[in-house]
């Protein structure tokens, strides 16, 4: 979860997004604007070690389940068009 939080903190600082992390429930929320559109991301670490991921804009909502942290980080890098090498 720490790697995911590090990547999201970098993305948030670069783009001016608001980030909230609740350690007890293992949830992360990101909110801001990407290309002049409202963007919300919700990530929760589940008890089995997988990650629930919700990406929401006013026009769409995408829900995904990632079985490990590396796959989630790769997807986050694709969403924010970051070089994969930056997070590793």
PyMOL CGO cylinders between C-alpha atoms (Angstrom):
from pymol import cmd
from pymol.cgo import CYLINDER

trace = [
    CYLINDER, 0.00, 0.00, 0.00, 2.94, 2.31, 0.64, 0.3, 1, 1, 1, 1, 1, 1,
    CYLINDER, 2.94, 2.31, 0.64, 4.10, 2.17, -3.00, 0.3, 1, 1, 1, 1, 1, 1,
    CYLINDER, 4.10, 2.17, -3.00, 0.61, 3.06, -4.22, 0.3, 1, 1, 1, 1, 1, 1,
    CYLINDER, 0.61, 3.06, -4.22, 0.40, 5.92, -1.75, 0.3, 1, 1, 1, 1, 1, 1,
    CYLINDER, 0.40, 5.92, -1.75, 3.83, 7.21, -2.85, 0.3, 1, 1, 1, 1, 1, 1,
    CYLINDER, 3.83, 7.21, -2.85, 2.80, 7.20, -6.53, 0.3, 1, 1, 1, 1, 1, 1,
    CYLINDER, 2.80, 7.20, -6.53, -0.50, 8.93, -5.76, 0.3, 1, 1, 1, 1, 1, 1,
    CYLINDER, -0.50, 8.93, -5.76, 1.21, 11.55, -3.59, 0.3, 1, 1, 1, 1, 1, 1,
    CYLINDER, 1.21, 11.55, -3.59, 3.58, 12.33, -6.48, 0.3, 1, 1, 1, 1, 1, 1,
    CYLINDER, 3.58, 12.33, -6.48, 0.68, 12.56, -8.94, 0.3, 1, 1, 1, 1, 1, 1,
    CYLINDER, 0.68, 12.56, -8.94, -1.28, 14.74, -6.52, 0.3, 1, 1, 1, 1, 1, 1,
    CYLINDER, -1.28, 14.74, -6.52, 1.57, 17.16, -5.96, 0.3, 1, 1, 1, 1, 1, 1,
    CYLINDER, 1.57, 17.16, -5.96, 2.30, 17.41, -9.71, 0.3, 1, 1, 1, 1, 1, 1,
    CYLINDER, 2.30, 17.41, -9.71, -1.36, 18.05, -10.61, 0.3, 1, 1, 1, 1, 1, 1,
    CYLINDER, -1.36, 18.05, -10.61, -2.74, 19.81, -7.54, 0.3, 1, 1, 1, 1, 1, 1,
    CYLINDER, -2.74, 19.81, -7.54, -5.11, 16.99, -6.56, 0.3, 1, 1, 1, 1, 1, 1,
    CYLINDER, -5.11, 16.99, -6.56, -6.47, 16.50, -3.07, 0.3, 1, 1, 1, 1, 1, 1,
    CYLINDER, -6.47, 16.50, -3.07, -5.45, 13.22, -1.44, 0.3, 1, 1, 1, 1, 1, 1,
    CYLINDER, -5.45, 13.22, -1.44, -6.89, 11.55, 1.64, 0.3, 1, 1, 1, 1, 1, 1,
    CYLINDER, -6.89, 11.55, 1.64, -5.62, 8.32, 3.19, 0.3, 1, 1, 1, 1, 1, 1,
    CYLINDER, -5.62, 8.32, 3.19, -7.48, 6.54, 5.98, 0.3, 1, 1, 1, 1, 1, 1,
    CYLINDER, -7.48, 6.54, 5.98, -5.09, 4.02, 7.53, 0.3, 1, 1, 1, 1, 1, 1,
    CYLINDER, -5.09, 4.02, 7.53, -7.64, 2.15, 9.63, 0.3, 1, 1, 1, 1, 1, 1,
    CYLINDER, -7.64, 2.15, 9.63, -9.87, 1.26, 6.65, 0.3, 1, 1, 1, 1, 1, 1,
    CYLINDER, -9.87, 1.26, 6.65, -6.93, 1.15, 4.18, 0.3, 1, 1, 1, 1, 1, 1,
    CYLINDER, -6.93, 1.15, 4.18, -8.64, 3.53, 1.74, 0.3, 1, 1, 1, 1, 1, 1,
    CYLINDER, -8.64, 3.53, 1.74, -7.24, 6.27, -0.49, 0.3, 1, 1, 1, 1, 1, 1,
    CYLINDER, -7.24, 6.27, -0.49, -9.28, 9.02, -2.16, 0.3, 1, 1, 1, 1, 1, 1,
    CYLINDER, -9.28, 9.02, -2.16, -8.01, 11.38, -4.86, 0.3, 1, 1, 1, 1, 1, 1,
    CYLINDER, -8.01, 11.38, -4.86, -10.03, 14.29, -6.19, 0.3, 1, 1, 1, 1, 1, 1,
    CYLINDER, -10.03, 14.29, -6.19, -9.20, 16.97, -8.74, 0.3, 1, 1, 1, 1, 1, 1,
    CYLINDER, -9.20, 16.97, -8.74, -9.43, 18.00, -12.37, 0.3, 1, 1, 1, 1, 1, 1,
    CYLINDER, -9.43, 18.00, -12.37, -7.75, 16.32, -15.35, 0.3, 1, 1, 1, 1, 1, 1,
    CYLINDER, -7.75, 16.32, -15.35, -8.08, 18.01, -18.74, 0.3, 1, 1, 1, 1, 1, 1,
    CYLINDER, -8.08, 18.01, -18.74, -10.78, 20.33, -17.29, 0.3, 1, 1, 1, 1, 1, 1,
    CYLINDER, -10.78, 20.33, -17.29, -12.93, 17.38, -16.15, 0.3, 1, 1, 1, 1, 1, 1,
    CYLINDER, -12.93, 17.38, -16.15, -13.69, 16.40, -12.57, 0.3, 1, 1, 1, 1, 1, 1,
    CYLINDER, -13.69, 16.40, -12.57, -11.82, 13.26, -11.52, 0.3, 1, 1, 1, 1, 1, 1,
    CYLINDER, -11.82, 13.26, -11.52, -12.26, 11.03, -8.47, 0.3, 1, 1, 1, 1, 1, 1,
    CYLINDER, -12.26, 11.03, -8.47, -10.26, 7.92, -7.65, 0.3, 1, 1, 1, 1, 1, 1,
    CYLINDER, -10.26, 7.92, -7.65, -10.96, 5.52, -4.81, 0.3, 1, 1, 1, 1, 1, 1,
    CYLINDER, -10.96, 5.52, -4.81, -8.60, 2.69, -3.85, 0.3, 1, 1, 1, 1, 1, 1,
    CYLINDER, -8.60, 2.69, -3.85, -9.12, 0.18, -1.06, 0.3, 1, 1, 1, 1, 1, 1,
    CYLINDER, -9.12, 0.18, -1.06, -6.76, -2.58, 0.02, 0.3, 1, 1, 1, 1, 1, 1,
    CYLINDER, -6.76, -2.58, 0.02, -8.90, -5.65, 0.65, 0.3, 1, 1, 1, 1, 1, 1,
    CYLINDER, -8.90, -5.65, 0.65, -8.25, -8.30, 3.28, 0.3, 1, 1, 1, 1, 1, 1,
    CYLINDER, -8.25, -8.30, 3.28, -7.06, -10.81, 0.66, 0.3, 1, 1, 1, 1, 1, 1,
    CYLINDER, -7.06, -10.81, 0.66, -4.35, -8.40, -0.55, 0.3, 1, 1, 1, 1, 1, 1,
    CYLINDER, -4.35, -8.40, -0.55, -6.13, -7.32, -3.73, 0.3, 1, 1, 1, 1, 1, 1,
    CYLINDER, -6.13, -7.32, -3.73, -7.06, -3.72, -4.51, 0.3, 1, 1, 1, 1, 1, 1,
    CYLINDER, -7.06, -3.72, -4.51, -10.49, -2.33, -5.34, 0.3, 1, 1, 1, 1, 1, 1,
    CYLINDER, -10.49, -2.33, -5.34, -10.14, 0.61, -7.73, 0.3, 1, 1, 1, 1, 1, 1,
    CYLINDER, -10.14, 0.61, -7.73, -12.81, 3.09, -8.82, 0.3, 1, 1, 1, 1, 1, 1,
    CYLINDER, -12.81, 3.09, -8.82, -12.10, 5.80, -11.41, 0.3, 1, 1, 1, 1, 1, 1,
    CYLINDER, -12.10, 5.80, -11.41, -14.92, 8.27, -11.86, 0.3, 1, 1, 1, 1, 1, 1,
    CYLINDER, -14.92, 8.27, -11.86, -15.57, 11.30, -14.06, 0.3, 1, 1, 1, 1, 1, 1,
    CYLINDER, -15.57, 11.30, -14.06, -18.92, 13.02, -14.70, 0.3, 1, 1, 1, 1, 1, 1,
    CYLINDER, -18.92, 13.02, -14.70, -19.39, 10.86, -17.83, 0.3, 1, 1, 1, 1, 1, 1,
    CYLINDER, -19.39, 10.86, -17.83, -18.14, 7.46, -16.71, 0.3, 1, 1, 1, 1, 1, 1,
    CYLINDER, -18.14, 7.46, -16.71, -17.36, 5.20, -13.81, 0.3, 1, 1, 1, 1, 1, 1,
    CYLINDER, -17.36, 5.20, -13.81, -14.87, 2.36, -14.04, 0.3, 1, 1, 1, 1, 1, 1,
    CYLINDER, -14.87, 2.36, -14.04, -14.45, -0.28, -11.35, 0.3, 1, 1, 1, 1, 1, 1,
    CYLINDER, -14.45, -0.28, -11.35, -11.58, -2.76, -11.33, 0.3, 1, 1, 1, 1, 1, 1,
    CYLINDER, -11.58, -2.76, -11.33, -10.00, -5.32, -9.04, 0.3, 1, 1, 1, 1, 1, 1,
    CYLINDER, -10.00, -5.32, -9.04, -6.22, -5.64, -9.07, 0.3, 1, 1, 1, 1, 1, 1,
    CYLINDER, -6.22, -5.64, -9.07, -4.66, -8.75, -7.60, 0.3, 1, 1, 1, 1, 1, 1,
    CYLINDER, -4.66, -8.75, -7.60, -1.40, -7.05, -6.68, 0.3, 1, 1, 1, 1, 1, 1,
    CYLINDER, -1.40, -7.05, -6.68, 0.16, -3.67, -6.05, 0.3, 1, 1, 1, 1, 1, 1,
    CYLINDER, 0.16, -3.67, -6.05, 2.39, -3.68, -9.15, 0.3, 1, 1, 1, 1, 1, 1,
    CYLINDER, 2.39, -3.68, -9.15, -0.56, -4.08, -11.55, 0.3, 1, 1, 1, 1, 1, 1,
    CYLINDER, -0.56, -4.08, -11.55, -2.37, -1.21, -9.84, 0.3, 1, 1, 1, 1, 1, 1,
    CYLINDER, -2.37, -1.21, -9.84, 0.69, 1.03, -10.05, 0.3, 1, 1, 1, 1, 1, 1,
    CYLINDER, 0.69, 1.03, -10.05, 1.09, 0.22, -13.76, 0.3, 1, 1, 1, 1, 1, 1,
    CYLINDER, 1.09, 0.22, -13.76, -2.54, 1.23, -14.37, 0.3, 1, 1, 1, 1, 1, 1,
    CYLINDER, -2.54, 1.23, -14.37, -2.12, 4.47, -12.41, 0.3, 1, 1, 1, 1, 1, 1,
    CYLINDER, -2.12, 4.47, -12.41, 0.93, 5.32, -14.49, 0.3, 1, 1, 1, 1, 1, 1,
    CYLINDER, 0.93, 5.32, -14.49, -1.07, 4.73, -17.69, 0.3, 1, 1, 1, 1, 1, 1,
    CYLINDER, -1.07, 4.73, -17.69, -3.94, 6.90, -16.46, 0.3, 1, 1, 1, 1, 1, 1,
    CYLINDER, -3.94, 6.90, -16.46, -1.63, 9.78, -15.63, 0.3, 1, 1, 1, 1, 1, 1,
    CYLINDER, -1.63, 9.78, -15.63, 0.69, 9.14, -18.62, 0.3, 1, 1, 1, 1, 1, 1,
    CYLINDER, 0.69, 9.14, -18.62, 3.73, 8.75, -16.40, 0.3, 1, 1, 1, 1, 1, 1,
    CYLINDER, 3.73, 8.75, -16.40, 6.79, 6.74, -17.23, 0.3, 1, 1, 1, 1, 1, 1,
    CYLINDER, 6.79, 6.74, -17.23, 6.59, 3.36, -15.53, 0.3, 1, 1, 1, 1, 1, 1,
    CYLINDER, 6.59, 3.36, -15.53, 10.25, 3.65, -14.55, 0.3, 1, 1, 1, 1, 1, 1,
    CYLINDER, 10.25, 3.65, -14.55, 9.45, 6.67, -12.35, 0.3, 1, 1, 1, 1, 1, 1,
    CYLINDER, 9.45, 6.67, -12.35, 7.59, 4.58, -9.77, 0.3, 1, 1, 1, 1, 1, 1,
    CYLINDER, 7.59, 4.58, -9.77, 10.01, 1.64, -9.58, 0.3, 1, 1, 1, 1, 1, 1,
]
cmd.load_cgo(trace, "trace")
